[in-house]
Amino acid sequence: MPFVLETTNGILQTLGHRIRAQRLAQGLPQHELAQMAGLSLGALRKLESSGQSSLETLVRAVQALGLTDEFEDLFVLKRHSIAQMERVETAGQRQRAPRRRKA
């Protein structure tokens, strides 16, 4: 199912299952990946079973699996129009988001 149709827990669980599938494809037992990533076995088990983890745990597991390039396009600003391109360009200079105007 596409992530846009998933619940938060569904997305987390899918990511955990994908980490598990990558580990198995590389022929690594859980304890070995946990050791390579500097994680406790419990933290890796929780990540794989439910997706529940800290961002650091996820990044460590992904690094240990050699998949950090998968993060490259994550949250990259997409430009769909010239006006949006201009906003993105000026956003790099801004320190805060614009205030919302009261209706």
N, C-alpha and C positions, 0 to 999 in steps of 0.2 A: 504494500500500500504506500502511495506517495506520502512523504512527511507532512505535506500541507493538510492532509486529511487525518493525521494521527494526533492522539493526545500526547501530552508531555511524557507520561509514563510509557506510552507506546514507542515514542522516538527513542527514549533512553534504553528500553528493552531491545529494540532493533539494533542500536549501536553496540550494546553489550554482546549480542549474538554475532554481530559482524566481527568484533574483536576475537571472539571465540573461534569463529570460522577461519580467520586469518592465522591464529595460533595453530589450529589443527592442520591447516594447509602447509604450514612450515614444519610440522611434525614435532612441535614443542609441547612437553607436559606443562601443566599449570605451574608447578613448583619451579621449573626452569625459567619460564617467562617472568615469574614474580621476582626471582633472583636477578635476572638480567635487567629488569626495570627498577630494581631497588624498592620493591613493594612487598608487603606481607601477602602471604597466600590468601588470607581472608579478604583483603582488599581486591585482589584480582578475581577471586570467586564471585564476590558481590558485583563487580563491574560486569563480568560475563553473564551472570544469571539475571540481573535486573537492570543493569546500566547505572545503578546508583553508585556514584563515586565523586570525588573531587575532580576538578578540572586538571589538577596536577597528576592525579592517578591516571586519568585518561591519556594525557600527553606522554607520561612515562611509558605506558604500555604501547602506545603507538610508536614512540621512538625505538623501543626495544624490538618491535616487529619490523622496523625499517620502513615505516609508512608515513613519515612526517611530511612527505611531499603531498599527501592527501589533504593537508591543511592549507595548502597554498591559496586556493580559491575561496576559502571559507571567509565570509563577511567582506569580500572585496566589493567596493561600491560599483554598481552597474549603472551605466549611463545610457538613457533611452532617448534623450532629447538634448538640444543645444542648451536650453534653459537649465536643465538638470546638470549638464556638464559644467556650466558656469557656477551653479550652486556648489557643486563638489569642489571646484577649484577654490572658491572663496571659503568653503568649509575648512579647508586645510589651514587657513589663516586664522580662523575663529577659535576661541577657547571654550565657548559655551554655545549651547543650542539657543535659537531665538526664542523669545518669550511668546507665549500664546496670547493672542488678542482676545479680550472679552467681547462676547457677542452682545 
